[in-house]
C-alpha cells in the first residue's frame, strides 16, 4: 500500500511572555490535529515563549516556566507526533524544537544557523546546534529544522536528506515585509527540488512590537509545486496529505545528489536517525478544510499587516481603546481607518484640536470621516492654550523672528491635550506620522510624535495615498475616506497657507531618495549617478542624519519595509560621518 503522511501545520498567534496562554493554544491545536488523525503536528519557532523574547531569556524563572510548559505540551502528545518551538536550557540556551510522541520527549533539535542581522539578535542569546536528526514517523523520514536553517543551500536539509529524510518540516517566526513572500516561496521551492523531497514551511502569525508575522505557511513538493498554503495573517491548522512514495520515484530520476561532496556534510551537523513510531496502515478521514492557494496585492498585504500589527499591539499591551488626533489630513485618516478595522469603531475615539490656522474644510473632513467610521469625535479647540503659551513666551522670544518654534507650539499643545486624555481614561494614543516625515524630521518631538504606537511609522507618504485609495476601493462603495482628504495638498496647517512642499521636496521625488539612502544604503555619489538632483539629495541626507535623535524617541510602529527605523537601522545618535 502506498505510504501517505498526513502533516498538520499550526500557524498560531503566540504572545511573548504569555507562556500559559501560548501553551493552552498549543494544546487546543494538538487536539484539532488529533481529530483529523495527523501523523505529525508542528508549531512555530519559540511558540511557547513567543518570538522574539529578547532579554526575557536572561531571566532564569522565565526559562524554567518555558521548560515546564514544554513538558506539559509533550505530555499531551498521545497518539500523535508533535514538534514545538521552545528554549532548551542546559549548559547554555538554544533556540530549539522539542519532538514528542505518546507523551514522551523523543529528542530536541537545536537551531544551527542563528541570524544576527536586521531585527535579529540570536547570537546574543543562543548557542548553535550541531546535529541534523531525521525522525522515522509512521514509516516516513522527517527532518526538522528551524527558520534560518532552510535558507542555506548547503544547510541541515542536505544532511537530513542523506540520512533518509523524505519531508523537511521547517518551523519559523519569520517577520513580514512587503514582497518577501515571493523570495521566500522561490527559496522553498528550490530547496524542495534540489533535495528531492517535500518541504513544509510553517510560519507564526501575529504582531510583536514593531514586527508582524504573516503566517502564509506553504508546502512544496520535489517538483517545485505548491501543494498547500496557509491563510495570510490568520491562525489556522493547515493539513495536507503527502504521497511519500513519490519522493523515491523522483530521486531515481535525479542524479545530482550522487555527485555531491559528502565529506562536507559533518561540518554542517552530525547525521542522526531516531525511530519515533512504527509504520501502520491508517484510514485517514477526508480533509474538508483545505484552503486553495491565494495571493494578495502589495497594497492588500501591507494593509493587512498594519491592521494585524495594530490590533495585536493594542490587545497584547492590555489596552481597550485608542485615541487618534484627526487633522483632516490623509495620515490621520488612514490611521483611523486601520484602527477601526483592527479594533472596531467602539474602541477608537477621534480627537480634533483645531487652531486659528485650521481650515473649515479640514474640520468638516474630520467630522465626515468620523461619521463614515462610526466613531466618536471629540472637539477640543486649542486657541485658549495657544494664546496662553504665546503670552508666556513673548518676553523671551521678543526681538526674534517668528519661525518653527512658534509653529511647533501648536503641535506640542495638541500632544499635551491628547496625552492628558490618554492619562485620564487609560487609552492608547496612536500617532499618525509616516516614514517620509520621520526620515526628514518633519514631525514635532513631544507634539504629533507623542503617543504609544505609530501605525504608519514605516509607511512612506506615497504609499499612504496608495493604501488610502485601495481601502476606499475595497470597503464601503462610497469610500470611507472622504475624497477631499485624498486630493487636497498635504499641509501641517501651523501657519497661513502652509504646504508640506514649502519645506520638503515633492513626495513622489522624496520617497525614492529616502528609500535609496535608508533602505538601500546608497551613498551621495551613488544617488547622483542614478539621476537624482544633487541639492535635493544633500538636503535629504542632512535631514535624515540630524534627526536620528528624534526617531530614537519615537514610539514603535509596524515594520512593512525591508529596513525600518528602529531595530533594523542602528545608527549612533552622535555621528560626525559626512559624505559632502
N, C-alpha and C positions, 0 to 999 in steps of 0.2 A: 504494500500500500504506500502511495507517495507520502513523503513526510511533509507535514504542514505545521507551521508555527504561528500561533496567534499572539501578536505583540500589542500591548497597550501602553500608550504614552500619555502620562497625566500632566498636562500643562496647567499648573496651578499657580495661584497668586499668593506667594508667601509674604509675610511681613517681617522685616528684620527685627529680631529680638522677641517676637511673639512665638516662642518655642511651643507652648501648649496649644495655641490656636493653629499653628502650622501642622503640628502633629495630628490634631483632630481632622484637619482637612485631608492629610495623607491617609489616615485610617479610613475615612469615608470613601476615598477613591480606590483603596485596596479592595473594599467590599464591592464597588462597582465593577472592578476588573474581575473579581472572583465570579460575579454573577454572569459575565459573558464568557467565562471559562478561558481567560487569557493564560497563556503559558508563563508570561513574564509581564509585570507592570513596572514601569520605570518612572521615577520622579526627578525633577530638575537638580542641577548643581546647587549644593548647600540649601536644599529645600527645607531642612529642619530649622536652620538658623535664619534663613532669608539671606539675600545677596544684595550688596556686599556688607558683611557685618563689621568691617573695619576694626577699630580698636576695642570693640566688644571682645575680640579674640584675645585680648591681653588680660581678660578677667577670668580667673580660674573657676569661679562659680558659674559663669556663663558656659564655659567649656563643659563643665560637669553636667549642667542641665541639658546640653546638647547630646551628650553621651547617654544620659538616662532616656531621653526621647528616642534616640536611635534604637535602643534595646526594646523599648515599648513597641516601636514600629515592627521590628524584626519578629517579635512575639506574635504579631498579627498575620504572619505570612503562611498560615495553614493552607496547604494545598496549592500554593502559588509561589513562584519565584518573584522577588522584588529587588529593585535597585533604588537606593535613595541617597541623595547627597547630604553629607554631614561633615563635621570636623573631627578627624581622627586625632586622638591625644595619646602620646607616648613619651618618648624622649624628646619629641618635638611635635608640632602640629602639622596636619596635612589636609589639603582640600581633597576629600575622599568620597567614595561611593561604597556603601555597605550593601553586600549581596546576601539576601536571606532566603531561606526556604523551609517551610514546615516548622516555623518557629525557631529555627537555628540560624546563627550568624555563620555563613559559609566562608566568607572572605571579605577583604577590604581592598579596593583598588584606590591607589593614590595618584592624583593628577601629576603628570610628568612635565609638561610644558606650562610654566607659570608666567602669565603675561605681566609685564611691568612697563606699560606704556599707556598713553591716553588716560582713561579713567581708572585703569587697573594698577594695583599695587600689591600683587600677591607675593612677591619676594619678601615683602615686609613681614609677612605672617606665616608662610608655609615652607616646608621642606618638600622638595620634589620626590615623586615616587621613582621606583627603579624596576618594577615588574609589569609585564603585559599579559595578564592571565586570559585564558579562554575558558569559559564555563560551559560544560555539557549539560544542557537543559532539555529534557524530553527528546533526547537523541540529536540535538542540534548544537553546534558550536557557536557560542555567543561571546563576542569580545565587548567589554565595557571600557569606555574611556570618557574623559571629561573635557568639554568645551575646546580650549586651545589645542588639545591633543590631536584633533581631527584636521586642523588647518595645515599641518606639516605633511607634505607628500611622503616623506620617509619617517613618519611618526609611528606611534603604537599600533595603528591599524595594520601596518605591514607585518610586524612581528606576530600579531594576532592572526592574521591570515595564514601565515606559515605554520602556526600552531593549530590550525583547523577551524578558524572562525568562518562561519557562513553568514553571520549577521554581526554588524557592529552597531551597538547602541551607544550613542554619544549624548551625554546629559549636559545641559547648558544653562547658564544665566548670562545670555548674550544681549547687551543693550542695543536698543534700536537707534538708528539714524536713517535718514531718507536715502533710498537707493541701495541700502545694504543688502536687502533681500535677494536681489539678483546676484550679487557677488557670492553670497552665502550658498545659494542653491547651485550655482555653477560649480563651486568648490565641492559640494557634497556629491553632485553627480559625477565629478571627476574621480573622487575617492572611490566611489562605488564601482566605476568602470575599471580603474587601474588595478583594483584589488579583487575584482570579480566576485562581489558579494553585495548583500543588502546593507545599506547604511541608513539608520534611523537617527534623526537629529531631533532631540527633544529640547524645547526652549521654554523657560518660565514666562509668565506674563505678570504685568503689574507695574506700578510706579514706586520708586525708592529715591527720595531726594530729587536730584537732577535727572536720574536715569528712568527710562521707560523700557520695559521688555514686552515684545510684541507677540510672543507665542509663535504662531505660524510654523509649528513643528512639521517636518517632512520625512517621508521615507522614499528612498530611491533604490532601484534595482541595479543589477550589474550591467544593464544596457544603457544606463543613464536616464531611465524613465522614472518620472514621479508617479509613485503608486498611491500616495495618500498625503493629504495636507491638513494640518490643524487650523482652527479658526484664528483670525487676527485679533489680538487684544482682548481675548475672551478665554476663560477657563474652559477646559474640555478634556474628556477622555477620548483620545484618538485610538481606534482599534483597527488593526489590519491583519489579514491572513497572508502569510508569506510562503510561497512554494519553494521550500528549501532544496528540493531535488534539482531545481533549475540552476542552482549555483554550480553543482558538479558538471552539469552539461555545458554550462558556459565556460568553465575553466578548461575543459578538454579542447576547446577551440582557440584558446588564448595562450600562446607560448611565452609571453613576456615575463611572467614571474619566474620561469625556469632559468632565465638568464641573469637574474639579479645577484648582487654580491651579498650572499647570506652572512659573510663574516662581519658585516657592519651591523647586523641586527642586535647583537648583545649590547652594543653601545647605546641603543635606544632604550632597551629594557630587557630584563630576563624573561624568556618564554616560560609559560606555566600552563598546565591543563588541569582543571579541577572539575570533578564529577559532582553535579548538583542533584539531578534526578534522572531516573531511568526512563527509557523510551516506553511510551504506552500509546496504543491506538485510542484516539479520543473522538467523541462525537461533539462537534462544535455547534452551538446554536447559530442560526442565521444572523448575520450582522444587519442591524437596521439603522445604525447611527453614522454610517459612512457619509462624510461631507465632501462634496466634489471640490476639486482644486479651484481656487479663485485667485484673482489678482486685484489689487487696488491701484487706483491712480495715485500719483505722487501727492496731490492735494488731499485725497481721502486718507491715505496712510498717515500723513503728518497731522491732519486734523484729529484723527482717532487717537494718535499718540498724545496730543495735547489734552484731549478730553480725559483719557485714562490717567495721564500723569497728574493732572489737576485733581481728579476725583480721589486718587489714592493718597496724594499728599495731604489733602484736607482730611480725608477719612482716617488715615493711619496716624495723623497727628492729633486726633481727638477733637477736631472742630466740627460744629454742626452747621454753622452758617458763615457766609463770606460777605465782604463789603467790596464794592468796586466804585471808584471815583469816575463818574461819567462826565466827560468834557464835551461831548458832541463830536469827537474825532473818531477815526476808524480804529485806533488801537484800543481804546476803552470799549468801543462797540464789540469788537471781535472777542476781547477778553470776557465781556459779559455773556456773550452767546456761548462761548466754550464753557464758562462756569455753569450756566443753566443746563446745558447738555450733560455736564458732568454730575451736577448735584441736584437739579430740579429747581424750578422757579421759586419755591418756598424758601430755598436756602441761599438766595442771592439778593442782596439789597443794593440798589444803585444810589449813589450819593452825588448830587450836583452841588457844586460850590462856585457859583458864578461870581465874577469880579466886575469892576467897572469896564473891563475890556471884552467881556464875553458877549458874543453876538447873540441876537434874538434867535437866529437860526440854529446855533449850537444848542441853546437851551431847549428849543422846540424839538430838535432832532433827538436829544437825550430822552425827552418825555415820550416821544413816539417809539423809540427803541424799547424803553421800559414797558410800554403798553403791549408791543408786539411780543415781548418775552414773558409777560405776565408777572413781572417782579415789582416789588415796592420801590418807590423812588422818594428819597428824602432831599429836600431843597434847603441848603444852608448857605445863603449869600455871605461872602467874606468881607464886604465893604467896611463894616464896623471895625473888624480886626485889622484890615489893611490900613485904614486911617490911623488907628491907634499905634500900630507899629511904625508907620511913616513919621508920625509926630514924635515918637520916642527917639527915632534915629536921626531926625533932621539936624539937631545940633552937632552931631558927629559927622554927618555927610555934607554939612554946609561947605560950599566952595568947591565941590566936586561935581563932575558931570554925571547926570543920571545914566545908568547902564544896567549891566547884567544883575548886579546885586539888588537893585530895586525891582527888576523883573522877577527874579527868583524868590523874592519875599512872598509873592503871591503863592508860589508853589509850596513854600515852606509852611505858610499858614494852612493851606489845604492838607498838607501832610499832618500837621498837628490836629486838625479837625477830625480827619478820618481815623487817625490812631487813637484819639480820645474816644470815639465811638467804639473802636475795637476793644479798648481797655475796659470800657463800661459794660459792654454786652458779651465779651468773650468771643467775638467773631474775628475771623482771619481776614486781613486785608490782602486783596490780590492787586499787585501793581500792574501797570499797563505798558511799560516801556518795551520797545522792541530791540533787536540786536543792532540795528543801524544806529539807534540813539545811544545804546550802551557803548558801542565801539567809539563813537565820536565824543562822548561825554555830554551829549545833548539831553541830559536828564539831570534833575536837581537833587543833589545829595541832601537827605533829610526833608525832601519835598515830595515830588512824584515818585522817588525811589523808596519812600517809606512804606513798608508793608512786610508781609510774611512770605509771599510766594509770587514770583514773576512769571506769569503764564507764557508771555511772548519773548522772554529773555534771549532765546536762541533763534528767533524768527526775524529775518531781515524785512525791512519795510515793504519792499516789492512783493515779498511772499505774503505779507499781511493782506495786501489787496487781493492776491490770488485766492487765498483761503476765504476771504470775505465773500468774494464772488462765487466760489464753489459752494459755500454754505447757503447762500441765497438761492442757488440753483438746485439744492438738494434738501430742501425743507419746505416751509410754507411757500405756496406758489407766488405769493405777492412779495416774498423776500423779507426776512426777519430784520435785516439791517437796512434802514431807510436809504434810498438811493442818494440823497444829498450828502450823507456821511461818506459815501464811497467816492463821489465825484468832485467834492469841493477840495481845493488845495489844502494840504496839511498845515496847521498853524498851532502854536502853543498858546496864542491869544494872551500874551503877557504885556503887550503894548499895542497901540493903534496900528491896524493894517499889517500886523506881523505875519510873515510866512516862513516856513522852515527853510526855504531856499534863499532867504536873506542871509542865512548863516552857513547852510550846508549845500553841497553840490546836489543836483537833481538825484533822487534816489535810484533811478534806473541806471545812472552812471556811477553813483557812490557804492552801491551794493557789490558790484563785481570787484571793485578795488578792495573793499573790506574783505571779501572772500579770498582774494589773492594774497593779501597780507596776513590775515588772521588764520585762515584755514589751510592755505597752501604754503605759507611761509616764504612767499616770493620777496625778493629784495626790491629796493627802489629802482635799480637798473633793470631788473627783470620786468617790472611793470611798465617802464618806459619802452622797452623793446616790444612789449605787447601792444603798444599804441596808445596807452593812457596818457593824458595830459600831465606833464611834469609838475606843474604848480599844484594841481589837484592832488596828485599822489603825495607830494610833500605835505600838503595840508592834512591828508588822511593819516599818514604815518605819524605826524606830530601829534595829532589829536588822540589817536589810539594809544600811543606810548604814554602821554602825560596823564591819561585818565585811568590808569591801572588802579590807582588808589581808590577811585570811586567804585569801580567794579568789585574790588575786594570787599566792599561794604554793602554790596547789593544782595538782596535775598536770592535764594536758589530758584531755578526755573527749569523747565523741561528741555532736555537736550534733544535736538532733532537734526543737527548737522554733524558731520564727522569731527569737527573740533568746536566745542562750545567754550564760552568764557566760564572759568571755574576750574574744576578738576582737570579738564582737558588741556588747558593752557596755563602753565605755571610759570609766570614771569615775575621777577622781583619788582617790587614797587619802586625801590631806589635802583635806578637803572640809567647809567650815563652813556650806554652804547648809542651811537648815532650813525646814520648812513649818509648824511649830507651836511 
